[in-house]
Amino acid sequence: MMKRTINLLWTGGLDSTCRVAELSLHDVIVQPYYIIDKGRSSTKYELRAISKITDMVRKKPSTKCELRDVIIVEMDSIPPMEDITLASKKLSLKYHIGTQYEWLARFARQKGLVMELGLQKSPRGKSYNAIIGESVLIEDNTDGIVQLRIDKEKSSREISLVFGDMLFPMPMFGMEKPEEVEEMRQLGLDDLIPETWFCHRPVFGLPCGYCSPCDDALNEEMAYRVPLSGRLLGSFRRLTYDPFMKIIKKTRH
């Protein structure tokens, strides 16, 4: 009997690494994908985290899965798909979801893949709020692995186009980040946490304290993940750069 393959997006961050940790305890094939966004300066840090965590997971006595090498995809290699792009823009206007979901949806369609997306519960989570607000979710429990998928017939057209080829793992979809940390502790895999990476715009190899993931960490009981240098730099930018940009925007109007 062939093993089940689970395709997932892995960024090296806490959410997707928590999912890799959970799946490592199951007798499945885990095939991670990483899509390179050339506009983000954190790529080398994320790939370094993925490489380190992959080695750690493979060496653990508790690991049952076959964790394959990450498949790296150039974002520019994904063909344009107008319907997905327009749907993403509409969702972005309403929920301000990130642009990564648009090209991830195009990639899934291009390759005919159904992919897991490690989304966690957060009142600040733009994509989470979009999914909760515009979709009906169906639960699937196969071999003890629980996943949610969008019912395309009962959900909005936009949410179906952008997230319709995604699966959302449980219990992560109902967890906030501190709960993910506790989950990994209970699994005995919390040594993976310090190896994860989250900052989009590192400064001298350290989290910047200002980008969206750093802001989330500071506001979701995870401030300890941002070093003092990042917290100080982030505070300085909020006190100086943000007011300056507001003035610039007003003068343009």
N, C-alpha and C positions, 0 to 999 in steps of 0.2 A: 504494500500500500504506500503510495507516494505521500510524502509529508506535505502538509499545507504550507503555502508560502504567503507571508504577510509583507506587503510592500509598504514602506512608510517613509515620510519625510523626516530626515534627521538633520538638525542644525547644530547639534552639540550643546544645545541649551537644556535647561532643567526639564521642561515638559517632555520633549522627545526622548531625552535620556531616561526619564522615569519610565516611559513606555518600553524602551529597550530593556530596562531592568526587569519589568514585569514579564515581558515575553521571553526573557532568557530562562525562565523557570518552566517553559512549555516546550514540548517536543515538536517544534515547528522550524521552518526556515524563515529567517528574518532578513529581508533584502532592503537595506536603507538606500535612500537617494538624497543627494545634495545638489541643489541648483545654484550655480554661481551668479550672483548679482554683482556686476562689475562696479556699480555705484556704491558698494558698501566696503568699507575698509577693514571689516572684521573677518573676511574670508579665511585668511591664514590661521587666525586664532580658533575659528570654528572647526576647520579641518584638523588642526592639531588636537583639539579636544576629542573629536570623533576618533582619531587614530589611537589616542591614549586610552580612551574608554573601551574601544573595541578590544584592545589587547587585554585589558583588565577583565572584561566580561568573559572572554574566551578561556582565561586561566582559572576562573572560579570553579570550585568543585560543584557548586549548585547549578551551574549552567547546563541546561538540557537542549537549548535551541542550537541551530546552526546559524551563527551570525556571519553573514557574508560581508565581503568588502563593500564599502559604500560606492555606489555608482555616481560619478560626478557629471553633471550636465551643464553645458553652457546655456545661459538663458537666451542668448542670441540665436541658438540653434532651434528654438521652439517656434514653429510657424505661427503667423498671425491668424486669429479666429475672431472675426468681427462680432459675432453674437455674444461670445464670452466677454470680450472687451467692453461692449456696450452695457452688458448686465453688471459687470464689475463697477463701471463708472456710476451707474444708478445706485448701487449699494453703497459706494463710497460717498456719494452726495448725502445719503441718508444716515449712514452709520460710521463713515470715515474708516472703512476697513483698509488694510494695507494692500499695496499693489502686488505683493507676492502671491496672493490668492488668485489673481488673474492669470499670471503665467504658470502657476501650478495647475490650474484647471486646464489650460491649453496643453500642458505637458501630459497630463493624465489622459486626455482625449487622443492626443497624438499617438501615444503608446498603447492605448486600449487598456489602461491600468485602473484598478480601483485601489486607492492609496489611503493609508491611515494618516490622519492629521492630529497631532498631539495637542489638542486644544483643552484648556482647563477653565474651570468656572472662575469668572472674575467680573465684578460690576464695571471694571474699567476695560474689559475685553470687547473690543469693537466687533470682531468677527463672531465671538460667542453671542453677543447681543443680537447681531443680525440673524444668526441661525435660530436662536430662540424666538425671535420676533416674527420670522417669516416662513418657518418650516414646521412640518409634522415629522417627528422622528420615529423610526421603527427600530426595535431592539432585536438583535440576532445573537443567539448564544450557541456557538459551535465549539465543541470540545472544551468547554469551560472558559472560552475566550469571548467576552461580551463586547459587542460593538453596536453603535448606533449608526443608522444611515437615513438619508432624507427620502421621504415619500414624495417623489417628483410630481405625482398626480394631485397631491393635496397641499403642496408648497408653492410659493411664488415662483414665477418663471426665472427671475433673476437669481434667486438663491439656488434653484435647481441647476442652472447653468454653471454657476461658480463653484458650488459645493456638492453637486449631485454625484460626482465620482469619488467622493471622500467618505471615509469611515471615521467615526469618532469613538475612541476606546473608552470603555467604562472599567473602573469607576472614575478615571481621570476627568471625564467630561463634567462630573459633578464635584470636583475637588478644587480648592484654592491652593496656591503654591505652598503655604506652610503644611497643608495636608499631604501634598506630594512628598515633601521632605520626610514627614512622619511615615508615610507609606514605604519609602525606600529604607528607612531605619528598621521598620518591622520586617522587611524582606532581607535584612542583613546586607544591603547593598548601598548604604549611605556613604561608603568611601568613594563612590563615583561622583558625589555631589560637588566636591571641591574642584573636580576636573572639568566641569561643565563651563560653558562660556555663554554670555548673554549680551554684552555691550556691542552696539553697532559701530561706534566711533571711538575706539580705544585711543588713549593718550599715553605715549611712552609704554605701551604694552599693558596698561591698566584700564579698568572701566572708567568712562569719562564722567559719569554722574549726571549726564544731561540728556542723553538720547532717550527714546521711548522705553526700551527695556530697562535702562537704569532708573528712569522715573517710576516704572512699575515696581521695581525692586524696592525703591525707597518708600513706596506707598502701600506695599502689600506684605508688610512684616518681614521683609527680606533685606533691610538696609545694611545688615552686616556683610552682605556680598559686595557692597560698594566700598572701596577703601576710603580712608579719610581724605586722600588727595582728590579723589573723584567727587566726594561730597562737597568739598570746599570749592573745587572748580565749577561744579554744577550750580552751586548757590551763587557764585560770582556771575556766571553767565545769565542766570535768571534775573539777577538784580541789575545787570547792565545791558546785555544783548537783547533780551526780550523787550524791555521798555523802548530801546532804540528802534527795534523793528516795528513796534506799534506806531511810533512817530513817523517812520518812513512810509508805512501803509496809509496813514492818514493824509500825508502830503500828496500821495499819488491820486487820492480821490478828491 
